[in-house]
Amino acid sequence: MSIVITGNPGVGKHTVVEKIAHRLELPIIDINKIAKESGLFEENEDVNDIDTEKLKKILQGKISDNNLIVGHLAPYVLDKSQVKIMIVLRRSPYDLITVYKNRKYSDKKIKDNTGSEILGIIAHDAINRFEEKTVQIDITGKTIEENEERIISIISTNKGNENVDWLDLVTKNNDLRKFFSD
């Protein structure tokens, strides 16, 4: 079974996965890279649509025991039997705005992705499909090294889940329109 790092775009998945893979001496399976190499990305306005069923079949042939799998699509293309633990990285939507602007995302794409983080869509879907194998952590304001240590601890103990609620924060800041209006 594999260790999976997932979360919305921009939360820092690939950055921390490189460190963890090196430290644990595990091969990385990058779901997005495989999807691109397989020609499964289909541009549709400002988003890339992916046939998750086709990607799921392709991944079945590439995943063996003891991999480190990374990608925001993990909850949708992996089976519970393939996963030892799924760690969902969460990051403040306020921080993500800066990340997305630096990536030159359109305003619509910024709102779509920050809205997804606020609502915890990936975390919710991971918890629903992978249940007790899912752990979410808030990486906001922490260094790569701090996040690496936290994830290594979670992998070794299978403990450390945090309840992350950006909707409460955004509501208290009276910023719902900032993230959800047209």
ChimeraX attribute file (.defattr): number of C-alpha atoms within 10 A of each C-alpha:
attribute: neighborCount
match mode: 1-to-1
recipient: residues
	/A:1	15
	/A:2	19
	/A:3	20
	/A:4	28
	/A:5	25
	/A:6	26
	/A:7	29
	/A:8	23
	/A:9	20
	/A:10	22
	/A:11	24
	/A:12	20
	/A:13	21
	/A:14	18
	/A:15	12
	/A:16	20
	/A:17	23
	/A:18	16
	/A:19	16
	/A:20	20
	/A:21	15
	/A:22	11
	/A:23	11
	/A:24	12
	/A:25	12
	/A:26	18
	/A:27	13
	/A:28	20
	/A:29	18
	/A:30	18
	/A:31	19
	/A:32	18
	/A:33	12
	/A:34	15
	/A:35	20
	/A:36	12
	/A:37	10
	/A:38	12
	/A:39	11
	/A:40	17
	/A:41	15
	/A:42	12
	/A:43	10
	/A:44	8
	/A:45	7
	/A:46	11
	/A:47	12
	/A:48	10
	/A:49	12
	/A:50	17
	/A:51	12
	/A:52	16
	/A:53	11
	/A:54	13
	/A:55	21
	/A:56	18
	/A:57	12
	/A:58	15
	/A:59	18
	/A:60	13
	/A:61	8
	/A:62	10
	/A:63	17
	/A:64	11
	/A:65	12
	/A:66	17
	/A:67	22
	/A:68	23
	/A:69	24
	/A:70	25
	/A:71	20
	/A:72	22
	/A:73	21
	/A:74	25
	/A:75	24
	/A:76	15
	/A:77	19
	/A:78	21
	/A:79	13
	/A:80	15
	/A:81	9
	/A:82	17
	/A:83	21
	/A:84	18
	/A:85	21
	/A:86	29
	/A:87	25
	/A:88	29
	/A:89	27
	/A:90	27
	/A:91	25
	/A:92	20
	/A:93	25
	/A:94	14
	/A:95	14
	/A:96	20
	/A:97	19
	/A:98	13
	/A:99	17
	/A:100	19
	/A:101	13
	/A:102	9
	/A:103	11
	/A:104	11
	/A:105	15
	/A:106	12
	/A:107	14
	/A:108	15
	/A:109	15
	/A:110	21
	/A:111	20
	/A:112	15
	/A:113	21
	/A:114	26
	/A:115	19
	/A:116	18
	/A:117	26
	/A:118	24
	/A:119	16
	/A:120	20
	/A:121	15
	/A:122	22
	/A:123	25
	/A:124	16
	/A:125	15
	/A:126	26
	/A:127	18
	/A:128	12
	/A:129	15
	/A:130	20
	/A:131	14
	/A:132	12
	/A:133	18
	/A:134	24
	/A:135	25
	/A:136	22
	/A:137	21
	/A:138	18
	/A:139	19
	/A:140	17
	/A:141	11
	/A:142	11
	/A:143	11
	/A:144	15
	/A:145	12
	/A:146	13
	/A:147	21
	/A:148	20
	/A:149	15
	/A:150	14
	/A:151	23
	/A:152	15
	/A:153	13
	/A:154	17
	/A:155	18
	/A:156	8
	/A:157	9
	/A:158	18
	/A:159	13
	/A:160	15
	/A:161	14
	/A:162	11
	/A:163	10
	/A:164	20
	/A:165	15
	/A:166	20
	/A:167	17
	/A:168	12
	/A:169	15
	/A:170	18
	/A:171	11
	/A:172	10
	/A:173	9
	/A:174	10
	/A:175	13
	/A:176	15
	/A:177	10
	/A:178	11
	/A:179	21
	/A:180	13
	/A:181	9
	/A:182	8
